[in-house]
């Protein structure tokens, strides 16, 4: 029985020292509620595919996405509809969401695939 306790203690010690408690990336997504249609906010559309981005039907590189959004929006409140193709990776989505999150006064809506 004593040797079993030693093994359990060593396993516990190993897993405690080898695990990490930091979060690598965190992306917050909020559910879509019902809103009135009387809003005067500007609405933008962003399509995300594995190899391309299209902002309001115009191709854009991921490095220039923030600058293009600022140019189109200015400092106004805006809504952005985000459409994903079925084969977009989670890393690609996270990269885009990090850029969009840095934009002030931007409300994001992710369109669901069915």
N, C-alpha and C positions, 0 to 999 in steps of 0.2 A: 504494500500500500504506500509506503514511503517513497519508493522509486516512481510510482505513478504520479504522486503530487509534484515531485521534482520535474518530471517531464511536462506536466501541465503548466507549471510555473515558467519553465523555459520557453514553451510555446507562447504563452501569454506575453512574456517579455519580448520575444522575437517579433510578434505581430504589433505590439505597441511601438516598438522602435522602427519598424520598417514601413509603417503606414504614415500617410501625410494627412494633415487636417486642413490644409489650405484649399481654397476654391480656385480652380484654374480659370474658369470663365463663367460668368453668370449673365444670363439674358432674361430680362423681365418681359413677359408678354401679358397683356391685359385682355380680358374678354370684351367682345364688342357688345355694347348696349344699344338700345334704341335711342335715336336722336331725331330731333325735328329737322325738316328739310329747309327751314328758313335761314340757314347759316350762310354768311357771305364769305366764308373762308375759301381760299383757293384750293382746288383739288388737283393733285399730281398723280401720275401713274408710273410705277416702276416695275418692269418685268425683269426677273432674274432667271437666267439659264446657267448651266455649268460653265459656259465659255463666253457669255456676253451679258451686258446690262443695257436696257433700253429705258430712258427717261422720257416720258411723253412721246414715245415712238422714235426717238432719236438715239442712236447708239452712243454709249458713254463708257469710258474706261473706269474701273473701280477707283483708281488713283485720283481721277478728276470728278468723282461723284459729288463730293462735298462742295467743291467750287461751283459746279453746275447748279446744284440745289440753291446755293446762296445767290447766284446770279439770277435764277428764275424767280425765286421767292422774295428776295430782299429781306426785310425784317418782319414781314406780314405773317399772321397765323395761317397755317396751311395744313391740309390733310394729305397724306400720301397713301395710296393704295398699292400694296406690295403683292405682286403676282409671282408665284413660283412655278417653274416647270417641274414635272414629276421626278426628274433625275438630279435635282440640285442637292449637293451635299450639305450636311449640317455645318461644316466649316465655312463653306461659301455663304450660307445664310447668316452665320454669326459675324463674318467679316462685314457684310452689308449692314447688319443691324447695329454694329458698333459705330459705323459712319453715320447712320441715320440718328442714332441716339445723341450724338454730339450736336445735332441741329436744334437751335432754340425754337420754341413755339411750333413744333411739328408734331401732329397727331398721326400715328401710324396705325393702319389697318392691314392685316395680313389676310389675303383672300384664300380661303380653304379650297383644296382640291377634293373632288368627290369622284 
